[in-house]
Amino acid sequence: MSNKSDPSAFDAYAKAEEDEPVFTLLARDPVAPALIEAWAYLRSGQIGAAEIAFRAAMDAATHITPQTPGEAQIRSAFQVAEESRVWLRAKLLSGRR
């Protein structure tokens, strides 16, 4: 298990490059477990299982009060997504690994 006091070998903060955008999901977020599973299934090529996990995340989202699109946390998430695209594109174009 990975947590603040005992990070795993795959801890994103420890491995992130200095300028690399990061986004954190906490276990208290009802959609987090299914989204994490969806990521794992996608990364391992199990697309059908990823679709099932995404549906589970969407189901979990129907049981919570949604945040408004203009809320600071939501805007920040979209910003991190865009910064991640820009960062990855620049890394790929420069040939850095």
C-alpha angles and dihedrals in degrees: 000000000000122000139148095274096038112031118193126238086262096053107153096210093054092049100038117113115241094259098032116121116233134192124198129207117197124211090240090068105095093217096048101087094052093043091051090050090048090054091050092049092048093049091050093048096250097134097166092052090047090055090052091050091049089052088052089052090050090049091051089050091058089063097056133068106258121234116236117258091241095052113122095241092051093046088049092053091052089047092052090049091053093043088051091053092050093045094049093045091052091047092050093046093048093048093234115151 
